[in-house]
Amino acid sequence: MWATSHHFYTSVGLDTDRRAEPANLEAHVRLRWPGNGSFLLGADQYRLPPERPLELLDPGAALFQAPRRPVPRSRWNDWGFWLIQEEYPPMRLPVSSPEKAAASWVGVPGWLPVLLTGAWPALATWRARRRASGPRS
């Protein structure tokens, strides 16, 4: 995913619905590559109309679509680090169509998970082999 993280939007995760007041809520819990080179983990929540049937659990994904790059708000965002906490007041109640209620995301540059999951084990293996070969004279 890191190789395509600058060119495509990809998102995988689960959707969950729950009863809540003043409107039912749907949460999209995701791992997301928005197309800006970052990797995001988090959720968007949406208010649902009361008559809409609820789905307790539903897999969700969008693969290799056009980028959906968030607008950078700081220098940290330019470097690939994100912390997004947003809440949106209801337009009007009762809700007549799905509307965004909140967003919570944490993001890191796309190369960081690659480094942590690839370079760290490689370094550990290299150190173990070095110790196993014994001291050098």
MIZAFI-462574 format. One record per residue: residue number from 1; x, y, z of N, C-alpha, C, O in turn. Coordinates in steps of 0.001 Angstrom, whole numbers. Layout:
# residues N
   nr      n_u      n_v      n_w     ca_u     ca_v     ca_w      c_u      c_v      c_w      o_u      o_v      o_w
  NUM        X        Y        Z        X        Y        Z        X        Y        Z        X        Y        Z
...
This chain:
# residues 137
   nr      n_u      n_v      n_w     ca_u     ca_v     ca_w      c_u      c_v      c_w      o_u      o_v      o_w
    1      819    -1204        0        0        0        0      859     1264        0      456     2291     -545
    2     2038     1188      608     2881     2373      666     3214     2861     -741     3211     4064    -1000
    3     3499     1930    -1646     3890     2307    -3004     2781     3067    -3734     3077     3923    -4567
    4     1528     2777    -3445      416     3446    -4130     -217     4554    -3286    -1173     5192    -3726
    5      304     4788    -2084     -353     5723    -1153     -319     7183    -1596    -1024     8008    -1014
    6      471     7524    -2598      508     8905    -3099     -419     9114    -4293     -609    10246    -4738
    7     -994     8036    -4810    -1744     8142    -6056    -3200     7696    -5972    -4014     8098    -6803
    8    -3542     6868    -4980    -4888     6299    -4903    -5444     6414    -3488    -4701     6496    -2510
    9    -6772     6418    -3409    -7491     6321    -2135    -7889     4866    -1940    -8548     4277    -2797
   10    -7491     4290     -820    -7889     2935     -467    -8324     2941      991    -7697     3577     1838
   11    -9400     2228     1270    -9958     2183     2615   -10521      795     2873   -11277      276     2051
   12   -10168      184     3997   -10718    -1113     4392   -11124    -1044     5862   -10459     -390     6666
   13   -12222    -1726     6209   -12665    -1717     7588   -14068    -2265     7745   -14549    -3042     6920
   14   -14710    -1849     8816   -16053    -2314     9156   -16983    -1139     9369   -16575      -79     9843
   15   -18246    -1346     9010   -19301     -374     9298   -20192     -967    10381   -20552    -2143    10323
   16   -20541     -163    11355   -21439     -612    12414   -22521      437    12632   -22249     1636    12583
   17   -23745      -16    12873   -24865      881    13172   -25306      646    14611   -25208     -467    15128
   18   -25792     1706    15250   -26325     1556    16613   -27411     2587    16860   -27437     3662    16261
   19   -28307     2216    17767   -29376     3132    18143   -28811     4184    19090   -28051     3865    20004
   20   -29182     5416    18866   -28721     6522    19704   -29743     7642    19610   -30592     7644    18719
   21   -29660     8578    20516   -30523     9758    20502   -29664    10979    20270   -28576    11035    20843
   22   -30043    11925    19510   -31330    12128    18875   -31472    11418    17529   -32539    11483    16919
   23   -30423    10739    17048   -30515    10019    15775   -29644     8773    15858   -28642     8764    16574
   24   -30016     7719    15133   -29190     6527    15069   -27847     6875    14440   -27740     7821    13660
   25   -26816     6092    14792   -25474     6382    14295   -24911     5220    13502   -25132     4054    13831
   26   -24181     5557    12454   -23432     4584    11673   -21961     4997    11768   -21628     6161    11546
   27   -21087     4050    12095   -19659     4335    12185   -18918     3552    11117   -19148     2357    10937
   28   -18029     4230    10411   -17148     3600     9436   -15760     3555    10075   -15043     4556    10067
   29   -15379     2411    10625   -14081     2225    11262   -13135     1715    10183   -13395      679     9571
   30   -12038     2437     9942   -11227     2163     8759    -9719     2272     8975    -9233     2962     9871
   31    -9007     1553     8108    -7606     1813     7789    -7683     2500     6440    -8304     1980     5513
   32    -7061     3661     6319    -7278     4469     5113    -5954     5040     4602    -5127     5539     5364
   33    -5793     4946     3299    -4706     5590     2586    -5368     6621     1666    -5874     6248      608
   34    -5379     7919     2042    -6179     8903     1302    -5575     9394      -16    -6239    10118     -757
   35    -4345     9020     -320    -3740     9469    -1568    -2724    10579    -1379    -2242    11150    -2357
   36    -2388    10893     -127    -1393    11936      142     -105    11369      736      735    12126     1222
   37       61    10040      703     1253     9407     1249     1129     9035     2716     2077     8500     3290
   38       -6     9300     3334     -215     8987     4750    -1049     7724     4926    -1726     7269     4004
   39     -982     7179     6116    -1764     6029     6538    -2590     6491     7726    -2028     6960     8716
   40    -3930     6368     7650    -4814     6850     8710    -5583     5694     9338    -5962     4742     8655
   41    -5804     5785    10626    -6614     4828    11365    -7640     5624    12150    -7291     6556    12874
   42    -8924     5251    12005    -9944     5997    12723   -11337     5681    12262   -11604     4595    11747
   43   -12237     6644    12450   -13646     6413    12119   -14341     7724    11771   -13998     8792    12278
   44   -15321     7605    10893   -16290     8661    10625   -17627     8179    11157   -17959     7003    11008
   45   -18397     9057    11773   -19735     8698    12249   -20762     9535    11503   -20549    10712    11214
   46   -21889     8886    11199   -22977     9531    10467   -24285     9357    11220   -24543     8289    11775
   47   -25119    10403    11245   -26475    10301    11777   -27355     9693    10701   -27229    10028     9524
   48   -28257     8788    11112   -29129     8091    10168   -30586     8439    10418   -30968     8730    11552
   49   -31397     8412     9381   -32840     8605     9581   -33393     7473    10450   -32928     6338    10345
   50   -34379     7763    11307   -34898     6747    12226   -35538     5554    11521   -35542     4453    12073
   51   -36073     5740    10328   -36748     4637     9635   -35768     3700     8912   -36162     2622     8466
   52   -34527     4095     8796   -33544     3249     8097   -33202     2031     8956   -32899     2190    10138
   53   -33242      807     8386   -32893     -384     9168   -31406     -372     9541   -30567       95     8771
   54   -31099     -887    10718   -29725     -894    11204   -29030    -2197    10826   -29637    -3267    10868
   55   -27754    -2102    10459   -26908    -3268    10207   -25863    -3290    11310   -25103    -2334    11467
   56   -25818    -4387    12082   -24895    -4446    13208   -23445    -4456    12767   -22604    -3820    13401
   57   -23134    -5171    11686   -21757    -5267    11218   -21741    -5481     9713   -22445    -6347     9192
   58   -20949    -4699     9030   -20891    -4775     7571   -19468    -4460     7135   -18963    -3386     7462
   59   -18790    -5367     6398   -17453    -5030     5906   -17538    -3918     4871   -18487    -3855     4089
   60   -16554    -3055     4873   -16536    -1956     3923   -15149    -1761     3344   -14150    -1912     4046
   61   -15087    -1426     2069   -13796    -1189     1423   -13979     -330      186   -15040     -323     -439
   62   -12945      377     -146   -12839     1122    -1400   -11388      958    -1829   -10476     1348    -1100
   63   -11171      388    -2996    -9813       68    -3420    -9396      871    -4644   -10115      914    -5643
   64    -8232     1505    -4561    -7575     2188    -5676    -8497     3154    -6419    -8622     3098    -7643
   65    -9138     4037    -5658    -9997     5065    -6243    -9223     6380    -6368    -8063     6470    -5966
   66    -9872     7378    -6922    -9248     8704    -7030    -8896     9219    -5634    -9650     8981    -4690
   67    -7769     9919    -5482    -7357    10393    -4150    -8399    11281    -3486    -9092    12051    -4151
   68    -8499    11163    -2164    -9346    12032    -1333    -8438    12631     -262    -8499    12250      907
   69    -7621    13547     -667    -6586    14095      207    -7180    15112     1182    -7829    16068      757
   70    -6961    14913     2492    -7403    15941     3441    -6555    17208     3268    -5391    17137     2873
   71    -7139    18337     3562    -6432    19615     3443    -5467    19752     4621    -5887    19665     5775
   72    -4170    19965     4341    -3214    20141     5441    -3547    21368     6279    -3903    22421     5751
   73    -3425    21212     7596    -3723    22308     8520    -2484    22776     9271    -2505    23812     9935
   74    -1400    22004     9161     -177    22363     9878     1027    21772     9154      885    20999     8207
   75     2194    22146     9611     3431    21595     9069     3493    20090     9308     4015    19351     8474
   76     2958    19628    10453     2940    18194    10774     2162    17432     9708     2562    16337     9313
   77     1057    18000     9240      267    17365     8177     1070    17259     6885      978    16255     6178
   78     1851    18283     6573     2702    18240     5380     3704    17094     5463     4075    16516     4441
   79     4141    16764     6678     5103    15679     6888     4421    14319     6996     5100    13295     7068
   80     3079    14295     7009     2348    13030     7025     1735    12637     8350     1129    11571     8451
   81     1876    13476     9381     1304    13169    10697      -32    13887    10839     -128    15086    10576
   82    -1065    13151    11256    -2416    13691    11342    -3058    13352    12675    -2870    12257    13204
   83    -3812    14292    13213    -4703    14068    14345    -5955    14881    14037    -5944    16111    14088
   84    -7030    14173    13718    -8278    14830    13330    -9355    14463    14354    -9647    13284    14554
   85    -9928    15449    14987   -11052    15289    15927   -12076    16353    15559   -11872    17534    15839
   86   -13173    15942    14934   -14189    16903    14512   -15571    16417    14908   -15848    15217    14888
   87   -16430    17347    15266   -17837    17052    15525   -18677    18031    14722   -18344    19210    14603
   88   -19768    17520    14175   -20648    18336    13343   -22032    18366    13980   -22614    17308    14219
   89   -22573    19548    14262   -23915    19612    14838   -24943    19146    13811   -24713    19268    12608
   90   -26088    18608    14280   -27111    18164    13325   -27673    19342    12536   -27850    20441    13063
   91   -27947    19083    11258   -28556    20117    10418   -29949    20433    10933   -30300    21593    11151
   92   -30737    19384    11123   -32050    19508    11753   -32498    18106    12138   -32105    17113    11526
   93   -33319    18057    13152   -33804    16768    13650   -35295    16684    13423   -35964    17710    13547
   94   -35858    15555    13104   -35163    14294    12858   -34399    14338    11538   -34740    15101    10634
   95   -33367    13514    11442   -32513    13449    10261   -33308    12836     9118   -33962    11810     9301
   96   -33259    13448     7949   -34001    12919     6797   -33102    12131     5839   -33589    11300     5072
   97   -31805    12389     5884   -30844    11621     5089   -29551    11522     5901   -29324    12346     6786
   98   -28705    10534     5619   -27462    10405     6398   -26642    11697     6346   -26487    12311     5291
   99   -26124    12092     7508   -25262    13276     7584   -24124    13013     8548   -24286    12279     9523
  100   -22979    13608     8281   -21786    13375     9089   -21969    13939    10490   -22436    15066    10658
  101   -21596    13145    11499   -21722    13566    12893   -20360    13842    13529   -20224    14778    14316
  102   -19347    13030    13194   -18035    13194    13815   -16977    12476    12995   -17278    11602    12182
  103   -15727    12867    13229   -14583    12215    12597   -13446    12168    13610   -13160    13164    14274
  104   -12800    11014    13728   -11656    10835    14623   -10605    10019    13886   -10830     8850    13571
  105    -9465    10629    13612    -8415     9969    12829    -7034    10269    13396    -6765    11376    13864
  106    -6168     9268    13344    -4751     9403    13665    -4000     8919    12442    -4316     7862    11897
  107    -3009     9682    12005    -2287     9305    10793     -794     9481    10921     -308    10336    11662
  108      -72     8652    10181     1387     8722    10120     1807     8641     8657     1024     8196     7818
  109     3029     9062     8336     3497     8912     6959     3450     7440     6541     3696     6552     7357
  110     3137     7189     5278     2986     5824     4794     4224     4968     4923     4114     3744     4996
  111     5404     5573     4954     6633     4796     5076     6876     4314     6501     7626     3358     6698
  112     6264     4949     7502     6532     4586     8895     6054     3170     9242     6819     2428     9860
  113     4825     2751     8877     4449     1355     9136     5353      358     8403     5638     -721     8923
  114     5800      719     7199     6717     -150     6460     8023     -293     7234     8544    -1398     7384
  115     8544      815     7720     9780      795     8489     9622      -43     9757    10478     -871    10068
  116     8523      173    10489     8327     -532    11756     8073    -2020    11568     8491    -2827    12400
  117     7396    -2396    10490     7086    -3812    10293     8120    -4536     9438     8131    -5766     9410
  118     8979    -3814     8750     9977    -4446     7888    11394    -4275     8392    12115    -5260     8548
  119    11805    -3050     8649    13183    -2783     9053    13466    -3281    10466    14544    -3814    10727
  120    12528    -3116    11363    12764    -3542    12742    12995    -5055    12830    13974    -5465    13453
  121    12137    -5914    12233    12429    -7354    12269    13728    -7701    11538    14446    -8603    11970
  122    14043    -7011    10450    15293    -7277     9734    16493    -6951    10618    17471    -7698    10637
  123    16424    -5847    11345    17494    -5469    12259    17623    -6490    13386    18738    -6862    13752
  124    16505    -6947    13938    16539    -7952    15004    17166    -9258    14510    17946    -9881    15230
  125    16831    -9671    13292    17410   -10885    12711    18907   -10718    12503    19686   -11625    12797
  126    19306    -9561    11997    20726    -9298    11770    21497    -9347    13085    22582    -9925    13138
  127    20955    -8751    14148    21622    -8778    15464    21704   -10198    16019    22722   -10583    16594
  128    20633   -10979    15847    20642   -12359    16340    21699   -13176    15607    22400   -13965    16240
  129    21833   -13017    14322    22862   -13745    13557    24260   -13308    13971    25182   -14121    14041
  130    24403   -12045    14238    25712   -11526    14652    26123   -12105    15998    27284   -12469    16191
  131    25166   -12194    16939    25453   -12785    18252    25740   -14271    18130    26614   -14794    18821
  132    25003   -14966    17245    25184   -16399    17083    26544   -16752    16474    27079   -17828    16738
  133    27097   -15862    15673    28394   -16145    15050    29545   -15977    16041    30676   -16359    15741
  134    29277   -15425    17188    30278   -15291    18242    31147   -14076    18044    31041   -13365    17045
  135    32034   -13844    19041    32916   -12669    18965    33947   -12848    17853    34389   -13957    17553
  136    34303   -11739    17268    35313   -11760    16202    36673   -11416    16788    36786   -10574    17679
  137    37702   -12078    16276    39051   -11805    16769    39822   -10964    15811    40980   -10639    16070
